[in-house]
């Protein structure tokens, strides 16, 4: 795969951050939901967000986008 441009890396980073923040907010709000049907929707939304985050992480790992070298 070609090397990503800086703007593409920033977009990918921003997307991952948005998903992470949305997941944290959804998990916090889920505890406040009293309606069972709405809670099921929240659960499926959380699963979808976790899947998207895993997909982005897999893309990053498979394409060697992030350096995982040890800091010396």
Predicted model as a PDB file, atoms N, CA, C, CB and O in Angstrom, pLDDT in the B-factor column:
MODEL        1                                                                  
ATOM      1  N   UNK A   1       0.838  -1.176   0.000  1.00 72.00           N  
ATOM      2  CA  UNK A   1       0.000   0.000   0.000  1.00 72.00           C  
ATOM      3  C   UNK A   1       0.882   1.236   0.000  1.00 72.00           C  
ATOM      4  CB  UNK A   1      -0.953  -0.001   1.208  1.00 72.00           C  
ATOM      5  O   UNK A   1       1.967   1.231   0.582  1.00 72.00           O  
ATOM      6  N   UNK A   2       0.428   2.275  -0.639  1.00 76.00           N  
ATOM      7  CA  UNK A   2       1.212   3.510  -0.696  1.00 76.00           C  
ATOM      8  C   UNK A   2       1.238   4.189   0.661  1.00 76.00           C  
ATOM      9  CB  UNK A   2       0.643   4.466  -1.754  1.00 76.00           C  
ATOM     10  O   UNK A   2       0.386   3.948   1.516  1.00 76.00           O  
ATOM     11  N   UNK A   3       2.224   5.031   0.836  1.00 83.00           N  
ATOM     12  CA  UNK A   3       2.339   5.788   2.091  1.00 83.00           C  
ATOM     13  C   UNK A   3       1.219   6.825   2.137  1.00 83.00           C  
ATOM     14  CB  UNK A   3       3.746   6.480   2.216  1.00 83.00           C  
ATOM     15  O   UNK A   3       0.968   7.523   1.155  1.00 83.00           O  
ATOM     16  N   UNK A   4       0.555   6.917   3.275  1.00 82.00           N  
ATOM     17  CA  UNK A   4      -0.536   7.872   3.422  1.00 82.00           C  
ATOM     18  C   UNK A   4       0.005   9.284   3.591  1.00 82.00           C  
ATOM     19  CB  UNK A   4      -1.421   7.498   4.612  1.00 82.00           C  
ATOM     20  O   UNK A   4       1.043   9.503   4.217  1.00 82.00           O  
ATOM     21  N   UNK A   5      -0.719  10.227   3.022  1.00 84.00           N  
ATOM     22  CA  UNK A   5      -0.358  11.633   3.184  1.00 84.00           C  
ATOM     23  C   UNK A   5      -0.684  12.070   4.606  1.00 84.00           C  
ATOM     24  CB  UNK A   5      -1.101  12.524   2.148  1.00 84.00           C  
ATOM     25  O   UNK A   5      -1.473  11.433   5.304  1.00 84.00           O  
ATOM     26  N   UNK A   6      -0.066  13.163   5.018  1.00 86.00           N  
ATOM     27  CA  UNK A   6      -0.305  13.680   6.370  1.00 86.00           C  
ATOM     28  C   UNK A   6      -1.782  13.976   6.603  1.00 86.00           C  
ATOM     29  CB  UNK A   6       0.521  14.946   6.607  1.00 86.00           C  
ATOM     30  O   UNK A   6      -2.308  13.698   7.681  1.00 86.00           O  
ATOM     31  N   UNK A   7      -2.447  14.532   5.611  1.00 90.00           N  
ATOM     32  CA  UNK A   7      -3.878  14.845   5.768  1.00 90.00           C  
ATOM     33  C   UNK A   7      -4.708  13.565   5.928  1.00 90.00           C  
ATOM     34  CB  UNK A   7      -4.388  15.658   4.551  1.00 90.00           C  
ATOM     35  O   UNK A   7      -5.702  13.554   6.654  1.00 90.00           O  
ATOM     36  N   UNK A   8      -4.298  12.495   5.253  1.00 89.00           N  
ATOM     37  CA  UNK A   8      -5.006  11.224   5.393  1.00 89.00           C  
ATOM     38  C   UNK A   8      -4.790  10.619   6.781  1.00 89.00           C  
ATOM     39  CB  UNK A   8      -4.547  10.239   4.312  1.00 89.00           C  
ATOM     40  O   UNK A   8      -5.708  10.047   7.369  1.00 89.00           O  
ATOM     41  N   UNK A   9      -3.570  10.751   7.296  1.00 88.00           N  
ATOM     42  CA  UNK A   9      -3.287  10.276   8.651  1.00 88.00           C  
ATOM     43  C   UNK A   9      -4.094  11.056   9.683  1.00 88.00           C  
ATOM     44  CB  UNK A   9      -1.789  10.393   8.958  1.00 88.00           C  
ATOM     45  O   UNK A   9      -4.615  10.481  10.638  1.00 88.00           O  
ATOM     46  N   UNK A  10      -4.192  12.364   9.484  1.00 90.00           N  
ATOM     47  CA  UNK A  10      -4.987  13.184  10.394  1.00 90.00           C  
ATOM     48  C   UNK A  10      -6.460  12.802  10.335  1.00 90.00           C  
ATOM     49  CB  UNK A  10      -4.817  14.664  10.064  1.00 90.00           C  
ATOM     50  O   UNK A  10      -7.132  12.756  11.365  1.00 90.00           O  
ATOM     51  N   UNK A  11      -6.960  12.531   9.144  1.00 92.00           N  
ATOM     52  CA  UNK A  11      -8.355  12.113   9.004  1.00 92.00           C  
ATOM     53  C   UNK A  11      -8.600  10.775   9.678  1.00 92.00           C  
ATOM     54  CB  UNK A  11      -8.742  12.031   7.533  1.00 92.00           C  
ATOM     55  O   UNK A  11      -9.609  10.596  10.360  1.00 92.00           O  
ATOM     56  N   UNK A  12      -7.693   9.844   9.494  1.00 90.00           N  
ATOM     57  CA  UNK A  12      -7.816   8.526  10.112  1.00 90.00           C  
ATOM     58  C   UNK A  12      -7.751   8.637  11.638  1.00 90.00           C  
ATOM     59  CB  UNK A  12      -6.707   7.584   9.596  1.00 90.00           C  
ATOM     60  O   UNK A  12      -8.513   7.980  12.347  1.00 90.00           O  
ATOM     61  N   UNK A  13      -6.850   9.461  12.128  1.00 90.00           N  
ATOM     62  CA  UNK A  13      -6.730   9.685  13.566  1.00 90.00           C  
ATOM     63  C   UNK A  13      -8.001  10.336  14.115  1.00 90.00           C  
ATOM     64  CB  UNK A  13      -5.502  10.564  13.875  1.00 90.00           C  
ATOM     65  O   UNK A  13      -8.504   9.942  15.167  1.00 90.00           O  
ATOM     66  N   UNK A  14      -8.509  11.325  13.401  1.00 94.00           N  
ATOM     67  CA  UNK A  14      -9.734  11.999  13.834  1.00 94.00           C  
ATOM     68  C   UNK A  14     -10.923  11.059  13.852  1.00 94.00           C  
ATOM     69  CB  UNK A  14     -10.032  13.178  12.932  1.00 94.00           C  
ATOM     70  O   UNK A  14     -11.741  11.100  14.771  1.00 94.00           O  
ATOM     71  N   UNK A  15     -11.019  10.215  12.844  1.00 93.00           N  
ATOM     72  CA  UNK A  15     -12.117   9.245  12.770  1.00 93.00           C  
ATOM     73  C   UNK A  15     -12.048   8.268  13.938  1.00 93.00           C  
ATOM     74  CB  UNK A  15     -12.076   8.479  11.434  1.00 93.00           C  
ATOM     75  O   UNK A  15     -13.068   7.966  14.557  1.00 93.00           O  
ATOM     76  N   UNK A  16     -10.869   7.783  14.234  1.00 93.00           N  
ATOM     77  CA  UNK A  16     -10.704   6.848  15.347  1.00 93.00           C  
ATOM     78  C   UNK A  16     -11.040   7.527  16.678  1.00 93.00           C  
ATOM     79  CB  UNK A  16      -9.263   6.296  15.378  1.00 93.00           C  
ATOM     80  O   UNK A  16     -11.665   6.915  17.545  1.00 93.00           O  
ATOM     81  N   UNK A  17     -10.633   8.776  16.840  1.00 95.00           N  
ATOM     82  CA  UNK A  17     -10.942   9.508  18.064  1.00 95.00           C  
ATOM     83  C   UNK A  17     -12.448   9.738  18.199  1.00 95.00           C  
ATOM     84  CB  UNK A  17     -10.197  10.848  18.085  1.00 95.00           C  
ATOM     85  O   UNK A  17     -12.997   9.581  19.290  1.00 95.00           O  
ATOM     86  N   UNK A  18     -13.112  10.103  17.122  1.00 95.00           N  
ATOM     87  CA  UNK A  18     -14.560  10.308  17.171  1.00 95.00           C  
ATOM     88  C   UNK A  18     -15.292   9.027  17.564  1.00 95.00           C  
ATOM     89  CB  UNK A  18     -15.071  10.805  15.818  1.00 95.00           C  
ATOM     90  O   UNK A  18     -16.208   9.054  18.385  1.00 95.00           O  
ATOM     91  N   UNK A  19     -14.887   7.921  16.981  1.00 96.00           N  
ATOM     92  CA  UNK A  19     -15.517   6.639  17.310  1.00 96.00           C  
ATOM     93  C   UNK A  19     -15.280   6.284  18.777  1.00 96.00           C  
ATOM     94  CB  UNK A  19     -14.974   5.519  16.397  1.00 96.00           C  
ATOM     95  O   UNK A  19     -16.192   5.822  19.463  1.00 96.00           O  
ATOM     96  N   UNK A  20     -14.060   6.500  19.252  1.00 96.00           N  
ATOM     97  CA  UNK A  20     -13.719   6.195  20.639  1.00 96.00           C  
ATOM     98  C   UNK A  20     -14.530   7.055  21.600  1.00 96.00           C  
ATOM     99  CB  UNK A  20     -12.221   6.403  20.879  1.00 96.00           C  
ATOM    100  O   UNK A  20     -15.060   6.554  22.592  1.00 96.00           O  
ATOM    101  N   UNK A  21     -14.627   8.347  21.307  1.00 97.00           N  
ATOM    102  CA  UNK A  21     -15.393   9.250  22.163  1.00 97.00           C  
ATOM    103  C   UNK A  21     -16.886   8.916  22.131  1.00 97.00           C  
ATOM    104  CB  UNK A  21     -15.170  10.705  21.732  1.00 97.00           C  
ATOM    105  O   UNK A  21     -17.562   8.954  23.159  1.00 97.00           O  
ATOM    106  N   UNK A  22     -17.387   8.592  20.949  1.00 96.00           N  
ATOM    107  CA  UNK A  22     -18.789   8.199  20.821  1.00 96.00           C  
ATOM    108  C   UNK A  22     -19.092   6.931  21.588  1.00 96.00           C  
ATOM    109  CB  UNK A  22     -19.152   8.012  19.368  1.00 96.00           C  
ATOM    110  O   UNK A  22     -20.153   6.808  22.200  1.00 96.00           O  
ATOM    111  N   UNK A  23     -18.172   5.993  21.560  1.00 96.00           N  
ATOM    112  CA  UNK A  23     -18.345   4.742  22.299  1.00 96.00           C  
ATOM    113  C   UNK A  23     -18.385   5.005  23.804  1.00 96.00           C  
ATOM    114  CB  UNK A  23     -17.210   3.756  21.960  1.00 96.00           C  
ATOM    115  O   UNK A  23     -19.234   4.460  24.510  1.00 96.00           O  
ATOM    116  N   UNK A  24     -17.489   5.821  24.282  1.00 96.00           N  
ATOM    117  CA  UNK A  24     -17.469   6.143  25.712  1.00 96.00           C  
ATOM    118  C   UNK A  24     -18.767   6.829  26.134  1.00 96.00           C  
ATOM    119  CB  UNK A  24     -16.264   7.041  26.045  1.00 96.00           C  
ATOM    120  O   UNK A  24     -19.323   6.513  27.186  1.00 96.00           O  
ATOM    121  N   UNK A  25     -19.244   7.756  25.327  1.00 96.00           N  
ATOM    122  CA  UNK A  25     -20.487   8.468  25.636  1.00 96.00           C  
ATOM    123  C   UNK A  25     -21.678   7.515  25.599  1.00 96.00           C  
ATOM    124  CB  UNK A  25     -20.705   9.630  24.648  1.00 96.00           C  
ATOM    125  O   UNK A  25     -22.551   7.576  26.464  1.00 96.00           O  
ATOM    126  N   UNK A  26     -21.713   6.651  24.616  1.00 95.00           N  
ATOM    127  CA  UNK A  26     -22.824   5.702  24.495  1.00 95.00           C  
ATOM    128  C   UNK A  26     -22.882   4.744  25.675  1.00 95.00           C  
ATOM    129  CB  UNK A  26     -22.703   4.913  23.200  1.00 95.00           C  
ATOM    130  O   UNK A  26     -23.961   4.428  26.177  1.00 95.00           O  
ATOM    131  N   UNK A  27     -21.727   4.287  26.110  1.00 95.00           N  
ATOM    132  CA  UNK A  27     -21.697   3.383  27.269  1.00 95.00           C  
ATOM    133  C   UNK A  27     -22.169   4.094  28.530  1.00 95.00           C  
ATOM    134  CB  UNK A  27     -20.282   2.826  27.482  1.00 95.00           C  
ATOM    135  O   UNK A  27     -22.838   3.487  29.366  1.00 95.00           O  
ATOM    136  N   UNK A  28     -21.832   5.365  28.677  1.00 95.00           N  
ATOM    137  CA  UNK A  28     -22.250   6.123  29.853  1.00 95.00           C  
ATOM    138  C   UNK A  28     -23.759   6.386  29.824  1.00 95.00           C  
ATOM    139  CB  UNK A  28     -21.479   7.453  29.936  1.00 95.00           C  
ATOM    140  O   UNK A  28     -24.429   6.269  30.849  1.00 95.00           O  
ATOM    141  N   UNK A  29     -24.283   6.736  28.671  1.00 94.00           N  
ATOM    142  CA  UNK A  29     -25.709   7.057  28.536  1.00 94.00           C  
ATOM    143  C   UNK A  29     -26.565   5.800  28.637  1.00 94.00           C  
ATOM    144  CB  UNK A  29     -25.976   7.767  27.200  1.00 94.00           C  
ATOM    145  O   UNK A  29     -27.703   5.861  29.102  1.00 94.00           O  
ATOM    146  N   UNK A  30     -26.037   4.678  28.211  1.00 93.00           N  
ATOM    147  CA  UNK A  30     -26.801   3.422  28.227  1.00 93.00           C  
ATOM    148  C   UNK A  30     -27.308   3.104  29.626  1.00 93.00           C  
ATOM    149  CB  UNK A  30     -25.939   2.263  27.710  1.00 93.00           C  
ATOM    150  O   UNK A  30     -28.409   2.576  29.781  1.00 93.00           O  
ATOM    151  N   UNK A  31     -26.526   3.416  30.630  1.00 90.00           N  
ATOM    152  CA  UNK A  31     -26.920   3.141  32.006  1.00 90.00           C  
ATOM    153  C   UNK A  31     -28.105   3.990  32.459  1.00 90.00           C  
ATOM    154  CB  UNK A  31     -25.749   3.372  32.929  1.00 90.00           C  
ATOM    155  O   UNK A  31     -28.771   3.653  33.438  1.00 90.00           O  
ATOM    156  N   UNK A  32     -28.372   5.087  31.754  1.00 94.00           N  
ATOM    157  CA  UNK A  32     -29.469   5.976  32.129  1.00 94.00           C  
ATOM    158  C   UNK A  32     -30.781   5.626  31.430  1.00 94.00           C  
ATOM    159  CB  UNK A  32     -29.097   7.405  31.817  1.00 94.00           C  
ATOM    160  O   UNK A  32     -31.827   6.183  31.761  1.00 94.00           O  
ATOM    161  N   UNK A  33     -30.732   4.721  30.481  1.00 94.00           N  
ATOM    162  CA  UNK A  33     -31.914   4.370  29.687  1.00 94.00           C  
ATOM    163  C   UNK A  33     -32.782   3.395  30.476  1.00 94.00           C  
ATOM    164  CB  UNK A  33     -31.504   3.751  28.316  1.00 94.00           C  
ATOM    165  O   UNK A  33     -32.304   2.368  30.957  1.00 94.00           O  
ATOM    166  N   UNK A  34     -34.051   3.730  30.601  1.00 93.00           N  
ATOM    167  CA  UNK A  34     -34.980   2.869  31.326  1.00 93.00           C  
ATOM    168  C   UNK A  34     -35.783   1.955  30.417  1.00 93.00           C  
ATOM    169  CB  UNK A  34     -35.915   3.705  32.136  1.00 93.00           C  
ATOM    170  O   UNK A  34     -36.146   0.851  30.823  1.00 93.00           O  
ATOM    171  N   UNK A  35     -36.063   2.388  29.208  1.00 94.00           N  
ATOM    172  CA  UNK A  35     -36.871   1.616  28.268  1.00 94.00           C  
ATOM    173  C   UNK A  35     -36.066   0.450  27.694  1.00 94.00           C  
ATOM    174  CB  UNK A  35     -37.385   2.518  27.134  1.00 94.00           C  
ATOM    175  O   UNK A  35     -34.961   0.654  27.193  1.00 94.00           O  
ATOM    176  N   UNK A  36     -36.601  -0.753  27.760  1.00 94.00           N  
ATOM    177  CA  UNK A  36     -35.890  -1.958  27.302  1.00 94.00           C  
ATOM    178  C   UNK A  36     -35.619  -1.933  25.798  1.00 94.00           C  
ATOM    179  CB  UNK A  36     -36.696  -3.206  27.653  1.00 94.00           C  
ATOM    180  O   UNK A  36     -34.540  -2.322  25.354  1.00 94.00           O  
ATOM    181  N   UNK A  37     -36.597  -1.476  25.017  1.00 95.00           N  
ATOM    182  CA  UNK A  37     -36.387  -1.429  23.567  1.00 95.00           C  
ATOM    183  C   UNK A  37     -35.290  -0.440  23.196  1.00 95.00           C  
ATOM    184  CB  UNK A  37     -37.687  -1.056  22.853  1.00 95.00           C  
ATOM    185  O   UNK A  37     -34.454  -0.719  22.336  1.00 95.00           O  
ATOM    186  N   UNK A  38     -35.298   0.697  23.840  1.00 95.00           N  
ATOM    187  CA  UNK A  38     -34.267   1.699  23.573  1.00 95.00           C  
ATOM    188  C   UNK A  38     -32.902   1.214  24.052  1.00 95.00           C  
ATOM    189  CB  UNK A  38     -34.623   3.031  24.251  1.00 95.00           C  
ATOM    190  O   UNK A  38     -31.880   1.546  23.450  1.00 95.00           O  
ATOM    191  N   UNK A  39     -32.878   0.444  25.114  1.00 94.00           N  
ATOM    192  CA  UNK A  39     -31.621  -0.110  25.612  1.00 94.00           C  
ATOM    193  C   UNK A  39     -31.050  -1.130  24.613  1.00 94.00           C  
ATOM    194  CB  UNK A  39     -31.834  -0.771  26.997  1.00 94.00           C  
ATOM    195  O   UNK A  39     -29.833  -1.218  24.449  1.00 94.00           O  
ATOM    196  N   UNK A  40     -31.917  -1.891  23.954  1.00 95.00           N  
ATOM    197  CA  UNK A  40     -31.464  -2.833  22.917  1.00 95.00           C  
ATOM    198  C   UNK A  40     -30.852  -2.088  21.739  1.00 95.00           C  
ATOM    199  CB  UNK A  40     -32.634  -3.714  22.433  1.00 95.00           C  
ATOM    200  O   UNK A  40     -29.855  -2.529  21.168  1.00 95.00           O  
ATOM    201  N   UNK A  41     -31.451  -0.962  21.378  1.00 95.00           N  
ATOM    202  CA  UNK A  41     -30.903  -0.141  20.293  1.00 95.00           C  
ATOM    203  C   UNK A  41     -29.533   0.401  20.691  1.00 95.00           C  
ATOM    204  CB  UNK A  41     -31.865   1.027  19.944  1.00 95.00           C  
ATOM    205  O   UNK A  41     -28.608   0.423  19.879  1.00 95.00           O  
ATOM    206  N   UNK A  42     -29.408   0.832  21.931  1.00 95.00           N  
ATOM    207  CA  UNK A  42     -28.125   1.342  22.423  1.00 95.00           C  
ATOM    208  C   UNK A  42     -27.069   0.239  22.406  1.00 95.00           C  
ATOM    209  CB  UNK A  42     -28.279   1.912  23.850  1.00 95.00           C  
ATOM    210  O   UNK A  42     -25.919   0.480  22.038  1.00 95.00           O  
ATOM    211  N   UNK A  43     -27.464  -0.979  22.807  1.00 96.00           N  
ATOM    212  CA  UNK A  43     -26.522  -2.102  22.790  1.00 96.00           C  
ATOM    213  C   UNK A  43     -26.030  -2.397  21.377  1.00 96.00           C  
ATOM    214  CB  UNK A  43     -27.175  -3.350  23.383  1.00 96.00           C  
ATOM    215  O   UNK A  43     -24.840  -2.626  21.164  1.00 96.00           O  
ATOM    216  N   UNK A  44     -26.948  -2.392  20.414  1.00 97.00           N  
ATOM    217  CA  UNK A  44     -26.534  -2.672  19.035  1.00 97.00           C  
ATOM    218  C   UNK A  44     -25.671  -1.549  18.484  1.00 97.00           C  
ATOM    219  CB  UNK A  44     -27.757  -2.877  18.137  1.00 97.00           C  
ATOM    220  O   UNK A  44     -24.765  -1.792  17.686  1.00 97.00           O  
ATOM    221  N   UNK A  45     -25.945  -0.332  18.903  1.00 96.00           N  
ATOM    222  CA  UNK A  45     -25.121   0.805  18.486  1.00 96.00           C  
ATOM    223  C   UNK A  45     -23.709   0.686  19.055  1.00 96.00           C  
ATOM    224  CB  UNK A  45     -25.765   2.132  18.935  1.00 96.00           C  
ATOM    225  O   UNK A  45     -22.732   0.979  18.365  1.00 96.00           O  
ATOM    226  N   UNK A  46     -23.604   0.260  20.298  1.00 96.00           N  
ATOM    227  CA  UNK A  46     -22.293   0.079  20.933  1.00 96.00           C  
ATOM    228  C   UNK A  46     -21.512  -1.019  20.214  1.00 96.00           C  
ATOM    229  CB  UNK A  46     -22.453  -0.267  22.438  1.00 96.00           C  
ATOM    230  O   UNK A  46     -20.315  -0.872  19.967  1.00 96.00           O  
ATOM    231  N   UNK A  47     -22.182  -2.109  19.882  1.00 97.00           N  
ATOM    232  CA  UNK A  47     -21.505  -3.190  19.152  1.00 97.00           C  
ATOM    233  C   UNK A  47     -21.020  -2.714  17.786  1.00 97.00           C  
ATOM    234  CB  UNK A  47     -22.446  -4.394  18.984  1.00 97.00           C  
ATOM    235  O   UNK A  47     -19.931  -3.083  17.345  1.00 97.00           O  
ATOM    236  N   UNK A  48     -21.826  -1.899  17.122  1.00 97.00           N  
ATOM    237  CA  UNK A  48     -21.434  -1.374  15.804  1.00 97.00           C  
ATOM    238  C   UNK A  48     -20.212  -0.467  15.928  1.00 97.00           C  
ATOM    239  CB  UNK A  48     -22.605  -0.599  15.156  1.00 97.00           C  
ATOM    240  O   UNK A  48     -19.298  -0.535  15.106  1.00 97.00           O  
ATOM    241  N   UNK A  49     -20.198   0.372  16.945  1.00 96.00           N  
ATOM    242  CA  UNK A  49     -19.045   1.257  17.153  1.00 96.00           C  
ATOM    243  C   UNK A  49     -17.784   0.459  17.452  1.00 96.00           C  
ATOM    244  CB  UNK A  49     -19.324   2.239  18.297  1.00 96.00           C  
ATOM    245  O   UNK A  49     -16.711   0.760  16.929  1.00 96.00           O  
ATOM    246  N   UNK A  50     -17.917  -0.560  18.295  1.00 97.00           N  
ATOM    247  CA  UNK A  50     -16.758  -1.401  18.606  1.00 97.00           C  
ATOM    248  C   UNK A  50     -16.249  -2.098  17.346  1.00 97.00           C  
ATOM    249  CB  UNK A  50     -17.118  -2.445  19.684  1.00 97.00           C  
ATOM    250  O   UNK A  50     -15.040  -2.246  17.168  1.00 97.00           O  
ATOM    251  N   UNK A  51     -17.140  -2.518  16.488  1.00 96.00           N  
ATOM    252  CA  UNK A  51     -16.740  -3.150  15.226  1.00 96.00           C  
ATOM    253  C   UNK A  51     -16.005  -2.189  14.314  1.00 96.00           C  
ATOM    254  CB  UNK A  51     -17.953  -3.702  14.507  1.00 96.00           C  
ATOM    255  O   UNK A  51     -15.011  -2.558  13.687  1.00 96.00           O  
ATOM    256  N   UNK A  52     -16.492  -0.947  14.234  1.00 96.00           N  
ATOM    257  CA  UNK A  52     -15.813   0.054  13.393  1.00 96.00           C  
ATOM    258  C   UNK A  52     -14.427   0.368  13.942  1.00 96.00           C  
ATOM    259  CB  UNK A  52     -16.650   1.350  13.303  1.00 96.00           C  
ATOM    260  O   UNK A  52     -13.473   0.514  13.177  1.00 96.00           O  
ATOM    261  N   UNK A  53     -14.313   0.471  15.261  1.00 95.00           N  
ATOM    262  CA  UNK A  53     -13.007   0.744  15.875  1.00 95.00           C  
ATOM    263  C   UNK A  53     -12.040  -0.405  15.584  1.00 95.00           C  
ATOM    264  CB  UNK A  53     -13.152   0.952  17.410  1.00 95.00           C  
ATOM    265  O   UNK A  53     -10.883  -0.172  15.235  1.00 95.00           O  
ATOM    266  N   UNK A  54     -12.510  -1.631  15.727  1.00 95.00           N  
ATOM    267  CA  UNK A  54     -11.658  -2.787  15.430  1.00 95.00           C  
ATOM    268  C   UNK A  54     -11.259  -2.809  13.962  1.00 95.00           C  
ATOM    269  CB  UNK A  54     -12.375  -4.092  15.797  1.00 95.00           C  
ATOM    270  O   UNK A  54     -10.131  -3.174  13.631  1.00 95.00           O  
ATOM    271  N   UNK A  55     -12.171  -2.424  13.085  1.00 94.00           N  
ATOM    272  CA  UNK A  55     -11.856  -2.372  11.654  1.00 94.00           C  
ATOM    273  C   UNK A  55     -10.780  -1.354  11.340  1.00 94.00           C  
ATOM    274  CB  UNK A  55     -13.100  -2.054  10.857  1.00 94.00           C  
ATOM    275  O   UNK A  55      -9.874  -1.619  10.550  1.00 94.00           O  
ATOM    276  N   UNK A  56     -10.878  -0.184  11.962  1.00 91.00           N  
ATOM    277  CA  UNK A  56      -9.863   0.853  11.753  1.00 91.00           C  
ATOM    278  C   UNK A  56      -8.517   0.378  12.297  1.00 91.00           C  
ATOM    279  CB  UNK A  56     -10.284   2.183  12.435  1.00 91.00           C  
ATOM    280  O   UNK A  56      -7.483   0.558  11.653  1.00 91.00           O  
ATOM    281  N   UNK A  57      -8.534  -0.228  13.481  1.00 91.00           N  
ATOM    282  CA  UNK A  57      -7.286  -0.733  14.064  1.00 91.00           C  
ATOM    283  C   UNK A  57      -6.674  -1.829  13.196  1.00 91.00           C  
ATOM    284  CB  UNK A  57      -7.536  -1.267  15.482  1.00 91.00           C  
ATOM    285  O   UNK A  57      -5.455  -1.885  13.032  1.00 91.00           O  
ATOM    286  N   UNK A  58      -7.506  -2.688  12.647  1.00 91.00           N  
ATOM    287  CA  UNK A  58      -7.014  -3.747  11.771  1.00 91.00           C  
ATOM    288  C   UNK A  58      -6.396  -3.152  10.516  1.00 91.00           C  
ATOM    289  CB  UNK A  58      -8.148  -4.714  11.400  1.00 91.00           C  
ATOM    290  O   UNK A  58      -5.343  -3.607  10.069  1.00 91.00           O  
ATOM    291  N   UNK A  59      -7.039  -2.138   9.942  1.00 89.00           N  
ATOM    292  CA  UNK A  59      -6.510  -1.461   8.761  1.00 89.00           C  
ATOM    293  C   UNK A  59      -5.145  -0.858   9.066  1.00 89.00           C  
ATOM    294  CB  UNK A  59      -7.484  -0.370   8.277  1.00 89.00           C  
ATOM    295  O   UNK A  59      -4.220  -0.968   8.261  1.00 89.00           O  
ATOM    296  N   UNK A  60      -5.019  -0.218  10.230  1.00 87.00           N  
ATOM    297  CA  UNK A  60      -3.753   0.405  10.618  1.00 87.00           C  
ATOM    298  C   UNK A  60      -2.667  -0.649  10.770  1.00 87.00           C  
ATOM    299  CB  UNK A  60      -3.916   1.196  11.927  1.00 87.00           C  
ATOM    300  O   UNK A  60      -1.549  -0.459  10.292  1.00 87.00           O  
ATOM    301  N   UNK A  61      -2.986  -1.763  11.435  1.00 87.00           N  
ATOM    302  CA  UNK A  61      -1.991  -2.817  11.656  1.00 87.00           C  
ATOM    303  C   UNK A  61      -1.605  -3.538  10.377  1.00 87.00           C  
ATOM    304  CB  UNK A  61      -2.513  -3.819  12.655  1.00 87.00           C  
ATOM    305  O   UNK A  61      -0.423  -3.803  10.155  1.00 87.00           O  
ATOM    306  N   UNK A  62      -2.570  -3.860   9.532  1.00 87.00           N  
ATOM    307  CA  UNK A  62      -2.281  -4.616   8.313  1.00 87.00           C  
ATOM    308  C   UNK A  62      -1.485  -3.815   7.302  1.00 87.00           C  
ATOM    309  CB  UNK A  62      -3.561  -5.085   7.682  1.00 87.00           C  
ATOM    310  O   UNK A  62      -0.743  -4.385   6.503  1.00 87.00           O  
ATOM    311  N   UNK A  63      -1.632  -2.501   7.327  1.00 85.00           N  
ATOM    312  CA  UNK A  63      -0.946  -1.662   6.351  1.00 85.00           C  
ATOM    313  C   UNK A  63       0.265  -0.946   6.933  1.00 85.00           C  
ATOM    314  CB  UNK A  63      -1.903  -0.652   5.789  1.00 85.00           C  
ATOM    315  O   UNK A  63       0.818  -0.037   6.314  1.00 85.00           O  
ATOM    316  N   UNK A  64       0.673  -1.367   8.136  1.00 81.00           N  
ATOM    317  CA  UNK A  64       1.859  -0.796   8.774  1.00 81.00           C  
ATOM    318  C   UNK A  64       1.840   0.730   8.777  1.00 81.00           C  
ATOM    319  CB  UNK A  64       3.109  -1.287   8.074  1.00 81.00           C  
ATOM    320  O   UNK A  64       2.833   1.380   8.448  1.00 81.00           O  
ATOM    321  N   UNK A  65       0.705   1.281   9.152  1.00 82.00           N  
ATOM    322  CA  UNK A  65       0.546   2.745   9.160  1.00 82.00           C  
ATOM    323  C   UNK A  65       1.197   3.334  10.395  1.00 82.00           C  
ATOM    324  CB  UNK A  65      -0.947   3.140   9.107  1.00 82.00           C  
ATOM    325  O   UNK A  65       1.852   4.373  10.317  1.00 82.00           O  
ATOM    326  N   UNK A  66       1.023   2.684  11.532  1.00 73.00           N  
ATOM    327  CA  UNK A  66       1.603   3.187  12.775  1.00 73.00           C  
ATOM    328  C   UNK A  66       2.862   2.405  13.086  1.00 73.00           C  
ATOM    329  CB  UNK A  66       0.594   3.090  13.947  1.00 73.00           C  
ATOM    330  O   UNK A  66       2.897   1.180  12.970  1.00 73.00           O  
ATOM    331  N   UNK A  67       3.873   3.115  13.475  1.00 63.00           N  
ATOM    332  CA  UNK A  67       5.115   2.474  13.861  1.00 63.00           C  
ATOM    333  C   UNK A  67       4.961   1.920  15.277  1.00 63.00           C  
ATOM    334  CB  UNK A  67       6.309   3.468  13.773  1.00 63.00           C  
ATOM    335  O   UNK A  67       4.493   2.614  16.179  1.00 63.00           O  
ATOM    336  N   UNK A  68       5.357   0.672  15.454  1.00 54.00           N  
ATOM    337  CA  UNK A  68       5.246   0.049  16.777  1.00 54.00           C  
ATOM    338  C   UNK A  68       6.628  -0.289  17.319  1.00 54.00           C  
ATOM    339  CB  UNK A  68       4.373  -1.223  16.712  1.00 54.00           C  
ATOM    340  O   UNK A  68       6.814  -1.316  17.972  1.00 54.00           O  
ATOM    341  N   UNK A  69       7.582   0.570  17.049  1.00 55.00           N  
ATOM    342  CA  UNK A  69       8.943   0.346  17.532  1.00 55.00           C  
ATOM    343  C   UNK A  69       9.046   0.715  19.001  1.00 55.00           C  
ATOM    344  CB  UNK A  69       9.955   1.155  16.707  1.00 55.00           C  
ATOM    345  O   UNK A  69       8.315   1.575  19.494  1.00 55.00           O  
ATOM    346  N   UNK A  70       9.961   0.056  19.689  1.00 55.00           N  
ATOM    347  CA  UNK A  70      10.185   0.330  21.094  1.00 55.00           C  
ATOM    348  C   UNK A  70      10.921   1.655  21.252  1.00 55.00           C  
ATOM    349  CB  UNK A  70      10.974  -0.813  21.752  1.00 55.00           C  
ATOM    350  O   UNK A  70      11.843   1.959  20.494  1.00 55.00           O  
ATOM    351  N   UNK A  71      10.512   2.427  22.227  1.00 54.00           N  
ATOM    352  CA  UNK A  71      11.181   3.690  22.509  1.00 54.00           C  
ATOM    353  C   UNK A  71      12.438   3.405  23.315  1.00 54.00           C  
ATOM    354  CB  UNK A  71      10.241   4.669  23.270  1.00 54.00           C  
ATOM    355  O   UNK A  71      12.408   2.645  24.283  1.00 54.00           O  
ATOM    356  N   UNK A  72      13.553   4.026  22.906  1.00 56.00           N  
ATOM    357  CA  UNK A  72      14.829   3.801  23.596  1.00 56.00           C  
ATOM    358  C   UNK A  72      15.240   5.032  24.356  1.00 56.00           C  
ATOM    359  CB  UNK A  72      15.926   3.407  22.608  1.00 56.00           C  
ATOM    360  O   UNK A  72      16.288   5.038  25.002  1.00 56.00           O  
TER     361      UNK A  72                                                      
ENDMDL                                                                          
END                                                                             
